[in-house]
Amino acid sequence: MTAPAAAGPPAAPRGRPPGRASGGLLDPRQLLASLPGAVRKLHPRKMAGNPVMFVVEVGAVLTTLSSVQRPSVFAWVISAWLWLTVLFANLAEAIAEGRGKAQAHAAMRSARARVEGRWAISRVVRPAMTPRSASWI
């Protein structure tokens, strides 16, 4: 009989401390790369594509203007909360787009590595349909 394997936590991959996950959802490099895209999406024409976030952005603008005219802590907190909501929603969308593009590029790279092309030996151009093959029309 063989002895049962020792049950314990799996060994951490080399280069990472134990108990630490790699990248995942909050990869700092991906967040920093997506931040300019999130700020670009604050333009009202881009926001009009998502009506709910457009209304939140309009509310953020109006509460910010109200906070400037009649300053109060409450008005500034609400303005900051609305702006952070809009920015984080845009950041999430930009991250999703970045991941989708990365996945598409990876699929293209793998397809490019698997697909073999054939070079034409002859430079003679042959039409797909000749008058004889189209005579039945």
N, C-alpha and C positions, 0 to 999 in steps of 0.2 A: 504494500500500500504506500501511496505517496502522501506526504504531509500536506495539509491545506496551505494555500498561499496566505501570507500574512496580510490581513486587511488593515489598510491604513490610507492616509491621504496620498494621492498620486504625487510623484516627484514633479517639482516645478521645472519648466523648461530652462535651459541654460540662459543666463543673462537677465533673468527676472527674479525678483525676490519671491519666496514662497507665499502663496495666498494672494498674489497680485495678478489681475487679469490684464491681458494685452489690449491696447486700443479700445475696442468696443464702441459703445455709443458716444462716449465723451473723450474722443481722441483729441488732444489739444492742437495738434497740427491741422487736423481736419476742421476744427472750430475756427482757427485763425484763417485758414484758407477760404472758408465760407463767409466770414464776416463782411468782406467788401460786397459780396453778392447780396447779402441781407440788407446792407445799407442802400444799395442801388434799388432794391425793391420798395423802398419807402416812397418812391415817386408816385404821385396820385394816379397816373395812367396805368402803372403796373398794379397798383392796389385795386383799381376798379375791376380787375378780373376776379377778385375775391370780395364780394360785397360785404361780408361780415367784417373782415379786417379793414375794409375801406371805411366803414361806419366807425369802427374803433379809432382809426387814424384821424378822422374828422373830429371825433370827440376829444382826442388828445390835443389837437390843434386848438379847438375852442376852449378847453380847460386851461391850456397854457396861456392863451390870450387873456382869459379871465384872471388867471393867477398874476399876470403882469399888471393888469389894471387895478385889481383889488387883492394885494398879496395876503395870503394866510397860509398857515402850515397845512391845513386840510386840503386846500386847493392845489398846493405844490405836490403833496403826497399823491393825490389822485392823478395829477398830470404825469408824474413820474411813473406811476403804476400803469397808466394807459400806454405811455411810450415804451416801457419795457415789454408790455404784452405784444405790441406791434412788432418790436424788434426781435423778440424771441420767436414769434410765429414766422417771421421772415427768415430768421436764422435756421429754424427747423426745415423750412422749405428749401433753402439753399443747400443745406447738408444733404437732404434727400436727393436733390438734383445732382450734387457732386457724386454721391454714391452711385446713382443711376448711370452717370457718365462713366465712372470708373468701371462699373460692371460691364457696360457696353464695350469699352476699350479692351477689357480683359477678354471678352468673348471674341472680339475681332482679332486680337493677337493670337488666341488659341486657334481660331479658324484659319488664320493666315499660316500658322505653323503646320496645320494638317492638310491644307489644300495644295495639291500639286498642279502646276500649270504645264501646258504643252506648248512648245514653240511650233509655229507653222514652218514646215520645211520648204514649201513652195510659196512664192510670192504671187502666184496667179490667183486672181480674184474670181471666184466662181459664184454666180448669182444663185440664190436659194431656189428661185423658180425660173424655169426656162419656158419659152413659148410652147414647147411641146407638152410640158407637164401641166400647163395651165389651159390646154386646149379643151378640156372637158367643161370649162365654165361657160 
